[in-house]
Amino acid sequence: MLSVLSMFKNVAVKNFKCFPEHDFKLAPLTIFCGSNSAGKSTAIQSILSVIQNVNNIDVQRFALNGELFSFGRVKDLLSHTPNGDKIEISIDDFKLSFDAGPRQLELKELTLENESVSGFEELKRKLSNDFVYLCAERYGPRTSFESSGNTEKINVGIYGQYALSEYKRMMEKPAQNQEFARVMCADLLNGEKPTEEIFTDVLVKETMKRICPSFSMKVVEADEIDRVYNMYTSGLQSMRPNNVGFGVSYVLPIIISAAILKPGGLLIVENPEVHLHPSAQSALIKILCELSMTGIQVIVETHSDHIVNGIRVFAKDNDMFSEENNIIHSVSDRFEKRRIKEIHVDEDGNLTALDAGFFDQINKDLMRLF
């Protein structure tokens, strides 16, 4: 119950990038989809802008560039069709606003007035939970990866560059989310209730097998140079990552993140479908659906109809997954005006609404062919 209470319910922006003003409802599983450059990422970026400024807000500062995302200057953040001269970001009861008038347009950092911030303490409490953001530009196969050097808070890196390091650090520890672990390792348990905790190493490998059935991996840490490397194994043979499909390297940080987040945490993933076969995309989103039902809030940006259809199948197969557990924001750009359609997946896997351009290209192509 505590993990549900820590989830974000709403994000609102005003004069923020492409949106003069809009509210986005959030659910345990939230999907943003739509055409290119329509504004799918804007709500996510508003959340990132606040997270990377938690320490700054404490001292009444707000930086536009940080470790999660760099916006540039105020003029780059300000909507092209602004409603007033203030930029506002709200997350639940937290509200932040700052001037975006002519004198501020070239600034990269702003000083906040006392009255421009409210509800910050409650936001800080929620943000003290685990958090992972994986951007669309994730690392592909590498001969080795940097060590995170962080033993306190989870840090897989926005490109997934520290994922192997975090996996190595936690692989011999019990999984942080045993409810999720029991679901993912159900085949090993043979329907029996586990008498002992499931470890992170087992959870990662069993979850990856749902996407890549032959998956097997060993990870080695080179302490003297602060790097880690992995080899994929097949029988007695070992294979370098660059000799295995790109999709494995791209999806591995997502699975590692899912395995090491504690209930109450937040996982944001852009384009999880990259380099994955349609069946693997469907398997991946079902994993993320399960994760969202065990106390981890999941936010996904996608271009894939296989992701959306995977959610529909999951809903039909799982009685506990209802409309309240998910929301899809379909974002479109028509004549420089953004339009957002809220869609849910009901317990039968049906979409509660449809939108023009909502993953209908295959139907248009088939109609043209036949």
LUMPA-219602 format. One line per field, with one value per residue: residue number from 0; y, z, x of N, C-alpha, C in turn. Coordinates in steps of 0.1 Angstrom, whole numbers, plus 5000, padded with zeros to 4 digits. Each point is the difference from the previous one (the first is absolute). Example, Ala and Ser with C-alpha at 12.3 -4.5 7.8 and 13.67 -1.06 7.14 Angstrom:
LUMPA-219602
num 0	1
n_yy 4943	5011
n_zz 5078	4993
n_xx 5132	4996
ca_yy 5012	5011
ca_zz 5000	5000
ca_xx 4991	5009
c_yy 5012	5011
c_zz 5000	5008
c_xx 5009	4992
***
This chain:
LUMPA-219602
num 0	1	2	3	4	5	6	7	8	9	10	11	12	13	14	15	16	17	18	19	20	21	22	23	24	25	26	27	28	29	30	31	32	33	34	35	36	37	38	39	40	41	42	43	44	45	46	47	48	49	50	51	52	53	54	55	56	57	58	59	60	61	62	63	64	65	66	67	68	69	70	71	72	73	74	75	76	77	78	79	80	81	82	83	84	85	86	87	88	89	90	91	92	93	94	95	96	97	98	99	100	101	102	103	104	105	106	107	108	109	110	111	112	113	114	115	116	117	118	119	120	121	122	123	124	125	126	127	128	129	130	131	132	133	134	135	136	137	138	139	140	141	142	143	144	145	146	147	148	149	150	151	152	153	154	155	156	157	158	159	160	161	162	163	164	165	166	167	168	169	170	171	172	173	174	175	176	177	178	179	180	181	182	183	184	185	186	187	188	189	190	191	192	193	194	195	196	197	198	199	200	201	202	203	204	205	206	207	208	209	210	211	212	213	214	215	216	217	218	219	220	221	222	223	224	225	226	227	228	229	230	231	232	233	234	235	236	237	238	239	240	241	242	243	244	245	246	247	248	249	250	251	252	253	254	255	256	257	258	259	260	261	262	263	264	265	266	267	268	269	270	271	272	273	274	275	276	277	278	279	280	281	282	283	284	285	286	287	288	289	290	291	292	293	294	295	296	297	298	299	300	301	302	303	304	305	306	307	308	309	310	311	312	313	314	315	316	317	318	319	320	321	322	323	324	325	326	327	328	329	330	331	332	333	334	335	336	337	338	339	340	341	342	343	344	345	346	347	348	349	350	351	352	353	354	355	356	357	358	359	360	361	362	363	364	365	366	367	368	369
n_yy 4988	4999	4990	4997	5003	4994	4994	5005	5009	5011	5004	5013	5005	5011	5004	4987	5004	4989	5000	5008	4989	4990	4991	4992	4992	4995	4988	4989	4998	5009	5001	5005	5003	4999	5009	5000	5005	4991	4995	4988	5005	5010	4992	4991	5009	5003	4987	4998	5011	4995	4987	5005	5006	4988	4999	5004	4994	4991	5004	4998	4989	5002	4989	5006	4998	4987	4991	5004	5013	5005	5010	5005	5010	5010	5006	4990	5004	5012	4998	4995	4995	5008	4995	5013	5005	4990	4993	4991	4993	4991	4995	4995	5001	4995	5013	5001	5012	5006	5012	5003	5011	5011	5004	4991	5004	5007	4999	4993	5010	4996	5011	4991	5006	5004	5009	4997	4995	4989	4994	5006	5001	5000	5009	5006	4999	5003	5011	4998	4995	4987	5004	4996	5008	4993	5008	5005	5008	4987	4996	4998	4990	4997	5002	5012	5001	5013	5001	4998	4993	4996	4999	5013	5008	4994	4996	4998	5013	5012	4995	4996	5010	5002	4995	4997	5012	5005	4993	5003	5012	4998	4994	5001	5010	4998	4996	5013	4994	4993	5009	5009	4997	4999	5011	5007	4995	5002	4999	5007	5007	4998	5013	4997	5003	5010	4992	5005	5011	5005	4996	5012	4992	4993	5011	5006	4989	4997	5013	5000	4989	5009	5007	4995	4989	5002	5011	5003	5004	5004	5006	5006	5003	5009	4997	4995	4999	4996	4988	4997	4987	4997	4987	4998	4991	4991	4992	4995	5006	5010	5010	5008	5010	5004	4988	5007	4997	5012	4993	4990	5007	5003	4987	4995	5013	4998	4988	5005	5011	4992	4994	5012	5005	5008	4993	5008	4993	5007	4994	5008	4995	5005	4998	4993	5002	5010	4996	5000	4987	5001	4987	5005	5009	4991	4992	5010	5004	4988	4999	5011	4993	4989	5006	5006	4987	5001	5012	4997	5013	4998	5008	4998	5003	4999	4993	4990	4995	4993	5012	5008	4992	5001	5013	5001	4992	5008	5011	4994	4998	5012	4993	5001	4999	5011	5007	4998	4988	5005	5007	5002	5008	5001	5004	5010	5003	5009	5005	4994	4993	4998	4988	4998	4988	4999	4989	4991	4990	4995	4994	5004	5010	5006	5008	5009	5003	5006	5001	5011	4990	4994	4998	5008	5002	4989	5005	5012	4994	4992	5011	5006	4990	5000
n_zz 5000	5008	4992	5002	5013	4998	4993	4989	5002	5000	4987	5003	4988	5000	4988	5001	4992	4995	5013	4995	5001	5009	5004	5006	5000	5012	4996	5006	4988	4996	4989	4994	4991	4987	4991	4991	5010	5004	5008	4996	4997	4997	5002	4993	4991	5002	5000	4990	4995	5007	4995	4989	5005	5005	4998	4988	4999	5007	4991	4995	4994	4987	4997	4988	5005	4998	5009	5001	4999	4988	5005	5005	4994	5007	4991	5003	5012	4997	5002	4988	5007	5007	5012	4998	5010	5005	5003	4999	5011	4999	5011	4998	5013	4994	5002	4988	5002	4988	5001	4989	5006	4993	5013	5000	4988	5003	5011	5007	5009	5008	5005	5009	4999	5013	4995	4993	5013	4999	5012	5003	5013	4996	4991	5008	5008	4990	4998	5013	4994	4997	4991	4988	4993	4990	4994	4989	5004	5003	5008	4989	4992	5011	4998	5006	5013	5002	5012	5006	5008	4999	5013	4999	4989	4995	4991	4991	5002	4994	4997	5013	5000	5010	4991	4993	5002	4998	4989	4997	5003	4993	4991	5010	4998	5010	4991	4996	4989	5012	5001	4994	5009	5009	4995	5000	5012	4996	4988	5006	5004	4988	5002	5005	5013	4996	5004	4989	5002	4989	4995	5000	5001	5008	5006	4998	5003	5010	5004	4999	5006	5006	4998	5005	4995	4991	5007	5000	5012	4998	5012	4995	5012	4993	5012	4995	4991	5010	4994	4994	4998	4990	5001	4989	5006	4993	5008	4994	4991	4999	4999	4993	5007	4994	5005	5008	4997	4993	4997	5001	4994	4991	5000	5000	4997	4992	4997	4999	4994	4992	4999	4999	4994	5010	5006	4993	4992	4991	4990	4993	4989	4992	4991	5009	4989	5001	4987	5004	4999	4992	5000	4998	4991	4995	5000	4995	4993	4998	4999	4992	4994	5001	4995	4991	5000	5001	4998	4988	5000	4989	4994	4989	4992	4990	4989	5009	4990	4999	5004	4993	4990	5004	5002	4988	4995	5006	4996	4988	5002	5005	5008	5007	4987	5005	4997	5013	4995	4990	4993	4989	4998	4991	4996	4996	4989	5002	4989	5005	5001	5012	4997	5012	4997	5010	5000	5004	5006	4996	5009	4989	5003	5002	4989	5010	4992	4989	4992	4992	4992	5008	4996	4990	5000	5008	5006	5000	5003	5008	5003	5000	5006	5009
n_xx 5008	5011	5004	4987	5000	5011	4990	5005	4991	5008	5002	5002	4999	5006	4998	4998	5011	4995	4998	4991	4992	5004	4991	5009	4989	5004	5004	4998	4993	5009	4993	5011	4991	5004	4997	5010	5007	4991	5010	5002	5012	4992	4990	5007	5003	4987	4998	5007	4994	4990	5000	5005	4989	4998	5013	4998	4989	5007	5009	4987	5005	5000	5006	5002	5013	4999	5001	4987	4999	5004	4993	5011	4993	4996	5006	5008	4998	4999	4987	4998	4990	5008	4995	5004	5007	4993	5010	4990	5004	4991	5003	4988	5003	5011	5004	5005	5003	5003	5006	4993	5002	5000	5001	4992	4997	5010	4993	5010	4999	4991	4997	4996	4989	4999	4992	5011	5002	4993	4998	5012	4997	4987	5003	5008	4989	4992	5008	4999	4989	5002	5009	4995	5008	4995	5008	4995	5010	4995	5010	5006	5003	5007	5013	4997	4996	4997	5007	4989	5007	4987	5002	4995	4999	4989	5009	4991	4999	4999	5012	4998	5009	4992	4991	5011	5005	4988	4999	5013	4997	4989	5008	5008	4991	4991	4992	5000	4995	4998	4990	5007	5009	4990	4994	5011	5002	4987	5007	5009	4989	4996	4996	5011	4996	5008	5009	5007	5007	4995	5012	5006	5011	4993	4996	5012	5006	4992	5001	5013	4999	4992	5011	5011	4993	5010	4995	5013	5004	5013	5001	5010	5005	5005	5002	5011	4991	4993	5001	4989	5000	4992	4998	4994	4993	5004	4995	5011	4993	5010	4992	5007	4996	5012	5000	4993	4988	4999	4989	5009	5009	4991	4995	5012	5003	4990	5004	5012	4995	4992	5011	5006	4989	5000	4990	4992	5008	5008	4995	5008	4994	5009	4991	4994	4993	5009	5002	4988	5000	4990	5004	5012	4995	4992	5011	5008	4990	4998	5014	5000	4990	5007	5011	4992	4997	5013	4994	5004	5001	4994	5009	4993	5010	4990	5005	5000	4993	5012	5005	4992	5001	5013	4997	4994	5010	5009	4993	4999	5013	4999	4992	5011	5002	4996	4989	4998	5004	4993	5008	4994	5011	4990	5012	4992	5005	4990	5006	5012	4989	5004	4997	4995	5000	4992	5007	4991	5006	4988	4993	4993	5009	4988	5001	5001	5009	4998	5011	4998	5006	4991	5012	4996	5013	5001	4989	5006	5011	4994	4993	5011	5005	4989
ca_yy 5012	5012	5002	5006	5014	5008	5002	5013	4999	5011	5010	5011	5010	5012	5006	4991	4994	5001	5001	5012	4995	4987	4991	4986	4990	4989	4988	4991	4999	5011	5000	5011	4996	5010	5002	5006	5014	5005	5005	4988	5000	5012	4997	4993	5009	5009	4992	4999	5014	5002	4991	5004	5013	4999	5007	5014	5006	5003	5013	5009	5001	4991	4999	4994	4990	4991	4986	4992	5007	5014	5008	5012	5012	5003	5002	4987	4993	5008	4996	5009	5007	5001	5006	5007	5000	4991	4985	4993	4986	4995	4985	4999	5012	5009	5010	5009	5010	5010	5009	4997	5013	5003	5000	4986	4990	4995	4994	4986	4997	5011	5001	4998	5008	4991	4998	4993	4986	4995	4985	4994	4989	4987	4995	4995	4987	4990	4999	4993	4986	4997	5006	4997	5005	4995	5007	4992	4999	4991	4994	4987	4991	5006	4990	5001	5012	5007	4996	5011	5005	5005	4989	5004	5000	4994	5009	4992	5009	5002	4992	4986	4997	4994	4989	4988	5003	4999	4986	4993	5004	4995	4987	4990	5005	4997	5010	5010	4999	4986	4997	5000	4988	4987	4999	4998	4987	4990	4988	4993	4997	4989	5002	4999	5012	4999	5000	5009	5012	4999	5009	5009	4993	4990	5008	5006	4990	4994	5010	5001	4988	5002	5008	4992	4988	4994	5009	4996	5010	5001	5014	5001	5013	5003	5010	5009	5010	5004	4997	4987	4995	4988	4991	4992	4986	4990	4987	5003	5011	5013	5009	5014	5007	5005	4988	4997	5011	5013	5001	4995	5011	5012	4997	4996	5010	5001	4988	5001	5010	4994	4990	5006	5010	4997	5005	5014	5006	5005	4997	5007	4994	5005	4991	4987	4991	5001	4988	4988	4994	5002	4991	5004	5012	4996	4993	5010	5008	4991	5001	5013	5000	4993	5009	5011	4994	4997	5011	5009	5008	4998	5010	4996	5007	4989	5001	4986	4995	4988	5004	5002	4988	4991	5005	4995	4986	4998	5003	4989	4988	5003	5006	5011	5011	5007	5013	5009	4997	5004	5011	5003	5014	5001	5014	5003	5014	5004	5014	5006	4999	4987	4994	4988	4991	4991	4987	4990	4986	4994	4986	4990	5003	5010	5014	5007	5010	5000	5013	5000	4998	4992	4987	4995	5000	4987	4999	5008	4993	4988	5004	5004	4988	4990
ca_zz 5000	5000	4987	4991	5004	4995	4986	4995	4995	4990	4996	4993	4995	4994	4992	5000	4987	4990	5006	5007	5012	4999	5011	4996	5010	5000	5006	5002	4987	4991	4987	4992	4986	4991	4989	5003	5003	5004	5014	5009	5011	5008	5014	5007	5002	5011	5012	5000	5003	5014	5007	4999	5007	5014	5009	4996	5005	5014	5001	4992	4987	4990	4989	4988	4994	5011	4997	4993	4987	4999	4992	4994	5007	5003	4987	4994	5008	4999	4989	4988	5001	5015	5006	5011	5000	5010	4998	5012	5000	5012	5002	5012	5007	4998	4989	4998	4989	4999	4989	4987	4992	4991	5007	5004	4989	4997	5012	5001	5014	5006	5015	5003	5011	5010	4997	4987	5002	5010	5000	4997	5009	4997	4987	5004	5007	4989	4992	5008	4995	4988	4988	4988	4987	4989	4988	4987	4994	5009	4994	4994	5005	5003	5006	5014	5005	5012	5013	5005	5011	5009	5007	5008	4993	4987	4989	4988	4990	4991	4988	5004	5000	5013	5003	5003	5013	5011	5000	5007	5014	5007	4995	5011	5011	4998	4991	5008	4999	5000	4993	4986	4998	5000	4987	4989	5001	5002	4994	5009	5013	4997	5007	5015	5006	5004	5015	5002	4991	4987	4998	4988	4989	4994	4995	4987	4990	4997	4993	4986	4992	4995	4988	4993	5007	5002	5006	5011	5000	5012	5001	5007	5004	5000	5011	4998	4990	5003	4989	5000	4986	5000	4989	4998	4999	4993	5003	5005	4992	5005	4989	5003	4998	4986	4991	5003	4994	5007	5009	5014	5007	5003	5010	5013	5011	5004	5009	5012	5008	5006	5010	5012	5006	5012	4999	5002	4991	4988	4988	4988	4989	4986	4989	5004	4989	4991	4996	5004	4991	5006	5011	5012	5005	5007	5013	5009	5006	5010	5012	5006	5006	5012	5009	5005	5010	5012	5007	4992	4989	4987	4989	4987	4987	4990	4987	4996	5002	5007	5014	5004	4999	5011	5012	4998	5003	5015	5007	4998	5007	5014	5006	5009	4992	4995	4994	5009	5000	4988	4992	4988	4995	4986	4997	4985	4997	4988	4998	5011	5012	5006	5005	5008	5002	5011	4997	5010	4996	5011	5004	4989	4990	4991	5002	5004	4989	4989	4996	4986	5000	5012	4995	4990	4987	4994	4994	4988	4990	4996	4992	4987	4993	4997
ca_xx 4992	5008	5005	4990	4999	5012	5000	4995	4987	4997	5011	4994	5010	4995	5011	5012	5003	4990	4987	4996	4995	4994	5001	5001	4998	5009	4995	5012	5006	4996	5006	4999	5003	4996	5009	5013	5000	4987	5001	4999	5010	4999	4996	5011	5011	4996	5003	5015	5005	4998	5008	5014	5002	4995	5009	5000	4987	5003	5007	4993	5006	4995	5010	4994	5008	5004	5005	4990	4996	5005	4991	5007	4996	4986	4993	4998	4989	4988	4991	5000	4987	4998	4989	5007	5015	5005	5000	4996	5000	4993	5000	4991	4998	5012	4999	5012	4999	5011	4998	5006	4998	5012	5012	5004	5000	5014	5005	5001	4997	4991	4998	4986	4994	4994	4986	4999	5001	4991	4998	5013	5004	4994	5007	5013	4998	4997	5012	5010	5000	5009	4996	5008	4996	5007	4997	4999	5014	5007	5012	4999	5011	5013	5010	5000	4993	5005	4994	4992	5007	4990	4995	4989	4988	5001	5005	5003	5004	4989	5003	5002	5015	5004	4991	5007	5007	4990	4996	5011	5000	4988	4995	5000	4991	4986	4993	4993	4985	4997	4988	5003	5009	4992	4993	5010	5006	4990	5003	5010	4994	4990	4987	5002	5004	5014	5004	5011	5000	5006	5011	5000	5006	4990	4989	5004	5002	4987	4992	5005	4996	4986	5002	5010	4999	5013	5009	5009	5010	5008	5006	5013	5004	5015	5001	5012	4997	4986	4991	4994	4997	4992	5000	4989	5005	4992	5007	5013	5006	4997	4999	5001	4987	4998	4997	4986	4991	4999	4988	5003	5007	4991	4989	5006	4999	4986	4997	5008	4993	4988	5004	5007	4991	4991	4986	5000	5009	4995	5008	4996	5007	4996	5001	5005	4999	5011	5007	4993	4990	4986	4996	5008	4994	4988	5004	5005	4990	4993	5008	4998	4987	5001	5007	4991	4991	5007	5004	5009	4993	5007	4996	5006	4997	5002	4995	4997	4987	5002	5000	4986	4993	5005	4993	4986	5000	5003	4987	4990	5005	5002	4988	5003	5005	4988	5002	5007	5014	5008	4995	5007	4998	5003	5003	5001	5003	4992	5001	5007	4992	5001	4987	5003	4988	5002	4995	5003	4998	4992	5003	4999	5010	4995	5004	4988	4998	5009	5005	5005	5014	5004	5005	4991	5007	4999	4987	5000	5008	4993	4989	5006	5004	4990
c_yy 5013	5003	5006	5015	5008	5003	5014	4998	5010	5008	5010	5010	5012	5007	4992	4994	5001	5002	5013	4997	4987	4993	4986	4991	4989	4988	4991	4997	5011	4999	5013	4996	5011	5002	5007	5015	5006	5005	4988	5001	5012	4998	4993	5010	5010	4993	5000	5013	5002	4990	5004	5013	4999	5007	5015	5007	5003	5013	5011	5003	4990	5000	4993	4988	4991	4986	4992	5006	5014	5007	5011	5012	5001	5001	4986	4992	5007	4996	5011	5009	5001	5007	5007	4999	4992	4985	4993	4985	4995	4984	4997	5013	5010	5009	5009	5010	5009	5009	4996	5012	5003	5000	4986	4991	4994	4993	4985	4995	5012	5000	5000	5009	4990	4996	4992	4985	4996	4985	4993	4989	4987	4994	4994	4986	4989	4997	4993	4985	4998	5006	4996	5006	4995	5007	4992	4997	4991	4994	4986	4991	5007	4989	5001	5013	5005	4994	5013	5007	5005	4988	5003	5000	4994	5010	4991	5010	5002	4993	4986	4997	4994	4988	4987	5001	4998	4985	4992	5003	4993	4985	4989	5004	4996	5012	5010	4999	4985	4996	4999	4988	4987	4998	4996	4986	4989	4986	4992	4995	4988	5001	5000	5014	4999	5000	5009	5011	4997	5011	5007	4993	4991	5008	5006	4989	4994	5010	5002	4988	5001	5008	4992	4987	4993	5008	4994	5010	4999	5014	5000	5014	5002	5012	5010	5011	5005	4998	4986	4996	4987	4992	4992	4985	4991	4986	5003	5011	5014	5009	5015	5007	5005	4988	4995	5011	5012	5000	4995	5011	5011	4997	4997	5010	5002	4989	5001	5011	4995	4991	5006	5011	4995	5004	5015	5008	5004	4996	5007	4994	5006	4989	4986	4990	4999	4987	4987	4994	5002	4991	5004	5013	4997	4994	5011	5009	4992	5000	5013	5002	4993	5009	5011	4995	4997	5012	5009	5008	4999	5010	4997	5009	4990	5005	4987	4996	4986	5002	5001	4987	4990	5003	4994	4985	4997	5003	4989	4988	5002	5008	5012	5013	5007	5014	5010	4998	5006	5013	5002	5014	5000	5014	5003	5015	5004	5015	5007	5000	4985	4995	4987	4992	4990	4987	4990	4986	4994	4986	4989	5003	5009	5014	5008	5012	4998	5014	4999	4999	4992	4985	4994	4998	4986	4998	5008	4994	4988	5004	5004	4988	4991	5007
c_zz 5000	4987	4990	5004	4995	4985	4996	4993	4988	4998	4992	4996	4994	4993	4999	4987	4991	5006	5007	5014	4999	5013	4995	5012	4999	5008	5004	4988	4991	4987	4992	4985	4991	4989	5004	5003	5004	5015	5010	5012	5009	5014	5008	5003	5011	5014	5002	5005	5015	5008	5001	5007	5015	5010	4997	5006	5015	5003	4991	4986	4991	4988	4988	4994	5012	4995	4993	4987	5000	4990	4992	5009	5002	4986	4993	5008	4998	4988	4989	5000	5015	5004	5013	4999	5011	4995	5013	4998	5014	4999	5013	5007	4999	4988	5000	4988	5000	4988	4987	4991	4992	5008	5004	4988	4997	5012	4999	5014	5006	5015	5003	5012	5009	4996	4987	5001	5011	4999	4998	5009	4997	4987	5004	5006	4989	4992	5007	4996	4988	4987	4989	4988	4989	4987	4988	4995	5009	4993	4994	5005	5002	5005	5015	5003	5013	5012	5005	5012	5011	5008	5009	4992	4986	4990	4988	4988	4990	4987	5003	5002	5014	5004	5004	5014	5012	5001	5008	5015	5008	4997	5011	5012	4996	4991	5009	5000	4998	4993	4985	4997	4999	4987	4988	5001	5003	4995	5009	5013	4998	5008	5015	5005	5004	5015	5003	4990	4987	4998	4987	4988	4993	4994	4987	4989	4996	4992	4985	4991	4994	4987	4990	5007	5003	5008	5012	4999	5013	4999	5008	5003	5000	5010	4997	4990	5002	4988	5002	4985	5002	4988	5000	4998	4993	5002	5007	4993	5006	4988	5005	4996	4985	4990	5003	4996	5009	5011	5014	5008	5003	5011	5014	5011	5005	5010	5013	5009	5007	5012	5013	5006	5012	4997	5005	4990	4987	4988	4988	4989	4987	4990	5005	4989	4991	4998	5005	4990	5006	5011	5013	5005	5009	5014	5009	5006	5010	5013	5007	5006	5014	5011	5006	5010	5013	5007	4993	4990	4988	4990	4988	4989	4989	4987	4995	5003	5008	5015	5005	4999	5011	5013	5000	5003	5015	5008	4999	5008	5015	5006	5008	4992	4994	4994	5009	5001	4989	4993	4988	4995	4985	4996	4985	4998	4987	4999	5012	5013	5005	5005	5007	5002	5011	4997	5011	4993	5011	5003	4990	4988	4989	5003	5002	4990	4989	4996	4986	5001	5011	4995	4990	4986	4993	4993	4987	4989	4995	4991	4986	4992	4995	4997
c_xx 5009	5006	4990	4999	5012	5000	4994	4987	4997	5012	4993	5011	4993	5012	5013	5001	4987	4986	4998	4995	4993	5002	5001	4998	5011	4994	5012	5007	4995	5007	4998	5003	4994	5010	5013	4999	4986	5000	4998	5009	4999	4996	5011	5011	4997	5003	5015	5006	4999	5010	5015	5003	4996	5010	5000	4988	5001	5006	4995	5007	4993	5009	4992	5007	5005	5004	4989	4996	5005	4991	5006	4997	4985	4992	4998	4989	4987	4992	5000	4987	4997	4987	5005	5015	5006	5000	4997	5001	4994	5001	4992	4998	5012	4997	5012	4997	5011	4997	5007	4999	5013	5013	5005	5003	5014	5006	5000	4997	4992	5000	4985	4995	4993	4986	4999	5001	4990	4999	5013	5003	4994	5006	5013	4999	4998	5013	5011	5000	5008	4994	5010	4994	5009	4996	5000	5014	5008	5012	4997	5012	5013	5009	5000	4992	5006	4994	4993	5007	4991	4994	4988	4987	5001	5003	5003	5004	4989	5001	5001	5014	5005	4992	5007	5007	4990	4996	5011	4999	4989	4996	5000	4992	4986	4994	4993	4985	4997	4987	5002	5009	4993	4993	5010	5006	4991	5003	5010	4993	4990	4987	5002	5004	5015	5002	5011	4998	5006	5010	5000	5005	4989	4989	5003	5000	4986	4991	5005	4996	4986	5001	5009	5001	5013	5010	5008	5012	5009	5007	5012	5004	5015	5002	5011	4997	4985	4991	4994	4998	4992	5002	4987	5004	4990	5007	5013	5007	4996	5000	5001	4987	4998	4998	4986	4991	4999	4989	5003	5007	4991	4990	5006	5000	4986	4997	5008	4994	4988	5003	5005	4992	4992	4986	5000	5008	4993	5009	4994	5009	4995	5003	5006	5000	5012	5008	4994	4990	4986	4996	5008	4995	4987	5004	5005	4989	4992	5008	4998	4986	5000	5007	4991	4990	5006	5007	5010	4992	5008	4994	5008	4996	5003	4994	4994	4985	5001	5000	4986	4992	5004	4993	4986	4999	5002	4987	4990	5004	5001	4988	5003	5005	4988	5003	5008	5015	5008	4993	5010	4997	5004	5001	5002	5002	4993	5000	5006	4993	5001	4987	5004	4987	5004	4993	5004	4998	4991	5003	4999	5010	4995	5005	4987	4997	5010	5003	5005	5015	5005	5003	4991	5006	4999	4987	4999	5008	4993	4988	5005	5004	4989	4986
***
